[in-house]
Each structure stands twice: as C-alpha cells, then as structure tokens.
Amino acid sequence: MGIKVVATNKNAYHNYNIIETYEAGLVLEGSEVKSIREGSVNLRDSFIRIDNGEAYIHNMYVAPYKPAGKLQHDPYRKRKLLLHKREILKLMGKVQEKGLTIIPLKLYFKNGKAKLEIALAKGKAKYEKREAIKERDIKRELSKKYKGRIKL
C-alpha cells in the first residue's frame, strides 16, 4: 500500500535540532481516523509528554468529522502513542537527563495504519535560527544566479 503523508510539522525543523526519530502508532477513534484521512489535522504547537510510563501527544488538532453526527470526538484531546516500553524508558531518560524535548514531525498512513513520526530534539537559540535563515537565503540566491548549474 505504501506511505501517504497527511500532515507535517514544518516549524519543528526551524525551532529544533533533531537528534533521533521514532515511529509511533496512535490510539484513535473512528471519526478521528476518517478526519485524518481527509487531511483535517494540524501538528503545530503539539508536543509529546510521558505520563505514568505511557506517551501521549497533546494539542494535536483533528477537525470534527461532519458525517459522524452526534458521535464527535474532542478536537484537542490527548491521544496515546503506541511505543515499545524500552523506547519510552529511553526517551524518558533522555528528556529528564539532558533537557531535550519530544516533538511530532509528521503524521502518515503506512499500510492503512495511522503512524506518527516523533523526534527527540533540542531547542535552537535565536542566533542559530538567524544563521539557518541566512544560509537558506544565500543558497537560494546562488541557485538563482547560476540557474541550477551548481549543486549545493
């Protein structure tokens, strides 16, 4: 069947240095799955917390599915992530020890199942963000000037 990307968190790459990535399943209700298949989901401002040995994603917006009628879900409810126990323990240790955070990168369907790519990340300082913007602008100007003759 392949992979169908539904939503990406573009801000994550600008605000964080990505250290490690993991693939996690999601515990969803039926109306949520249908809404996600339509692409009515937003990962901006969402984050992952580990409570009582279980990982949850908070603030992920999944729009209500209109045909569901009265059986609607809460758009901002926290959703459980399906990870192996050793992965959760590893993430928990790194977050507490080194001051890292866990953020969602993209939401996609893989073989009919909803998956979330999450990352262990460290926040960028303001000057690092400015440097990244400068580099991107310089590369853009060079590629315009040489019209794709050089590879960066």
N, C-alpha and C positions, 0 to 999 in steps of 0.2 A: 504493500500500500504506500509506503514512503512516509515522508515528513511534510506536514503542512503548517508553516509558521503562522500563528494567529496574531500575536502581539509581541513587540519588543520594547525594552526599556532603554531608549537611546540616551537618556540623561545619565544612566549608570556609567557609561564609558567616559563621560566628561567629568563626572564628580568623583570617580573612584579608580584606583589601580586594582585591577582584577588579579587575584593570586591563584585561586583554584576554582574550578567549576564542577558542579554536580548535577545529575538529572534526578528529579523527584516526581513521583506521581502525586495526584491531587484527589482528595475526597470531595466529590461534588454531588449536588442534587441534579435531578433530571433536567429541570428548567435551566439550570446554570450551564450544563453541557450544551444544550441547544443554543443558548445565547452566545456562548463562546464560539461555537461553530459558525455563527453569523458574523463573528468578529467584534461583538459588542463588549469589549473588555479593555481595561486600561491598567497598566502596571506602574504608572507614575506615582510617586510618593508611597509605594508599597514597600514593606520590609518583612523580614522573617525573624521570629523570636522562638526560642526554645523554652517551653514551659513543661515541667514535670517529665522531662525525658522525651517529649514529643515536639516536633517542629510545626509551627503554624505560620501562614502568611497573613499579614494584617494589611488593611487598606487597599486591597486589590478590588477594583470596581468591576463588577459583572452586571451589565444592564438587565433589568427585568425582561423576561421573555413574554411578549404580549399575548400569544395564544394560550399561555398557561392559566389565564383567568385568575381565580382566587388562590391558586396554589403557587404564589410567587415566593421567591427567596429574598433575603435581605441583601441588597447590592454590595454592602461593605462588610459582611460578616467575616470572621476569621475562618480560614479553611485549613484543614490538617494536611500536612505534606507526608508522603509515604517515602521514608528513607530507611535504610538498614540501621540497626541500633549502633553499630560501630561508627557509621558515618555521623550520626547525631552526636555521639560522645566526642568524636574527633573535632567536629565543628564547635561544640560547646566549650571544649578545652581551649581551642584557639581564640575564640571570641573573648573568653574571660582573661586569658593569659596575655595576649598581645594587643588588645584594644582594636580588634578587627570587627567587621560587621558582615552580616549575611544579607544579600540583596537578590531580587529576581532579575534575570536578564531577558529571558523570552519564554513565551507560552506557545506550545505547539501540540499538534496531534501526531502521534507516532503509532502506526498500526491500529488506528482507531481509539487509542487511549490518550487522554489529556496529560501532557508532561510539562513540567516547569524546569527550566534551566536556572539554577541558582549559583551564586558565586560568593566566595569568601573574598572580601575586598577591604582595602584600606583607603580612607578618605584622602582626596588630594587637597593640598594647600592652595590658596588663591593664586600664588605666583606660578605654581605648576599648571594650573588651568590656563593662565595667560600665555605661558610658554607653548602649550599644546595648540592654542588658537593661532599664535604667531607661526608655528611650524606648518600648520594646515594652510594658512594664507600664503606662505612662501611657496609651498608645493603647488598650490593652485595657480599662482602667478607664473611659476616656471613652466607648468604644463600648458598654460595658455600661450606663453611666449614661444615655446618650441613645438606646440601642437602635437604632443604625444610622441615626439621623436626620441625623448629620453625616458627611461623607466626609473621611477624613484622608489 
